[in-house]
């Protein structure tokens, strides 16, 4: 009888369900990692629903009781499946429309769009400049550490397509595939392989302005009588963890996107920014402590 159930049992029921949801959500997020980007509260609710479905399925087993390992395996499995399915559904339903390069050029630079004339060549000297290469890495790191964005290489500050001819001239074989390989290799060295996985590189032919007609014609890039330039489009997602820039002879740096500019944070600012943007939950804190103990024991 419901009237005969002690109040402490009723009080502990929701609390136990919440704890179970938190545990299952933590496990599901660890298993799925970046394949299901949900905030932790949503993950707990979805995991609780999945666990309930798993327990209902356990009723079909020969021994449906809480002491059966099969019941908990089904509950955990359904929690992970529900979290993955809900994350996939949200990601596809909320996916914003991808603007073309031409549209981005018309809109101009913003907090989510940046233009760079080259990635490797200093246009004033006409030679390779490592500082230019680091600027590209800093810009991408800043987008990763913020809300993501798009970097267009081969476009000046006024939104005119200059093309990639200057950068391609540095390569033994000037083709776009090798250009992408160079860019990804550069990002892996400066930002790390995990960060580079959140970067998508593509190329589009963009109509040049009348002022660039002679340059475009000399490159042999014409389509329907209109001069075209190849532009490198780098779409950057928001990183689930801080991304630090590694430069030669310098300490690691944290760059963020502020308005339509890229800014390096000081040590104090970086610490505060990381704590606010990527707060560590109890599970993440415990995991970090376990890894730290493991490293300390290994070094001993």
C-alpha positions, 0 to 999 in steps of 0.5 A, spaced: 500 500 500 502 506 498 499 509 504 504 504 508 510 506 505 515 510 509 516 517 508 524 516 508 523 511 502 519 516 498 524 521 499 530 517 498 527 514 491 528 521 487 535 522 490 537 515 488 534 516 481 538 522 480 545 519 483 544 513 478 542 518 472 549 522 474 553 516 474 550 513 468 551 520 464 558 520 466 559 513 463 556 515 457 559 522 456 566 518 457 564 513 452 561 517 447 566 523 448 565 528 442 560 524 439 554 527 443 555 534 445 550 535 450 550 539 457 551 535 463 544 536 466 541 534 459 545 528 459 543 526 466 535 527 464 536 523 458 540 517 461 535 516 467 530 515 461 534 510 458 536 507 464 528 506 466 527 503 459 533 498 460 529 496 466 523 495 463 526 491 458 529 487 464 522 485 466 523 480 460 529 476 462 528 470 466 530 473 473 528 481 473 531 483 480 535 489 482 541 484 484 541 481 477 547 484 473 543 483 466 539 489 469 544 494 470 548 492 464 541 493 460 540 500 464 547 502 462 547 500 455 540 504 454 543 510 457 548 510 453 544 509 447 539 514 449 545 519 450 548 518 443 541 518 439 539 524 443 546 528 441 545 526 434 538 528 433 540 535 436 546 536 432 542 535 426 536 538 427 540 545 430 545 544 425 546 552 422 546 553 414 553 553 412 554 560 408 558 560 402 565 563 401 561 569 397 556 570 402 561 570 408 565 576 404 559 580 403 558 580 410 565 581 412 569 580 418 566 578 425 566 575 431 565 568 427 569 570 421 576 572 419 580 574 413 587 572 412 591 574 405 596 569 406 598 563 410 605 563 409 608 569 405 609 576 407 606 580 401 611 586 403 617 581 402 614 576 398 618 571 402 616 565 407 615 568 414 614 564 420 610 569 423 605 569 418 604 561 419 603 562 427 598 568 426 594 562 422 595 557 428 593 563 433 587 565 429 584 557 429 586 556 436 582 563 438 576 560 435 577 553 438 577 556 445 571 560 443 564 559 439 568 556 433 568 560 427 571 560 419 577 563 417 578 564 410 585 564 407 587 568 400 582 574 402 584 581 404 581 585 410 576 588 405 574 582 403 577 581 396 579 574 393 587 574 392 587 567 392 593 562 394 598 563 388 603 566 393 603 560 398 602 555 393 609 558 389 613 555 396 611 548 394 614 543 389 608 541 387 603 547 387 596 543 388 591 544 393 591 537 396 598 538 398 596 545 401 591 542 406 596 537 408 601 542 410 596 546 413 594 540 417 601 538 419 602 545 421 596 545 426 598 538 429 605 541 431 602 548 434 595 546 437 596 538 437 592 532 434 586 532 438 585 540 436 586 539 429 580 534 429 575 539 430 578 543 424 575 542 417 579 544 411 575 546 404 577 550 398 572 554 393 573 558 387 571 565 388 570 571 383 576 576 383 575 583 383 576 587 377 583 590 380 585 583 381 583 581 374 590 581 371 593 577 377 587 572 376 588 571 368 596 570 369 594 564 374 590 561 368 584 561 373 578 563 368 571 561 368 565 563 364 570 569 362 570 571 370 577 571 373 577 566 379 581 565 385 582 559 390 580 561 397 582 556 403 576 555 407 577 553 414 571 551 419 573 551 426 568 548 431 568 549 439 573 545 442 570 541 448 577 543 452 582 548 452 587 549 446 594 551 447 598 554 442 606 551 442 611 556 439 618 555 438 622 558 444 616 560 448 611 558 453 604 555 451 599 560 450 592 561 450 588 565 445 581 567 445 576 570 440 574 577 442 569 581 438 572 581 431 580 580 434 584 575 436 587 576 443 592 572 448 590 571 455 595 572 461 596 567 466 591 569 470 586 571 465 587 564 462 586 560 468 580 564 470 577 563 463 578 556 463 575 555 469 569 559 467 568 556 460 570 548 462 568 547 469 570 540 471 565 536 474 566 531 480 567 525 475 572 529 471 575 532 477 576 525 480 579 522 473 584 528 473 586 526 480 587 519 478 591 520 472 595 525 476 597 519 481 598 515 475 603 519 472 606 521 479 607 513 481 610 512 474 615 517 475 617 515 481 
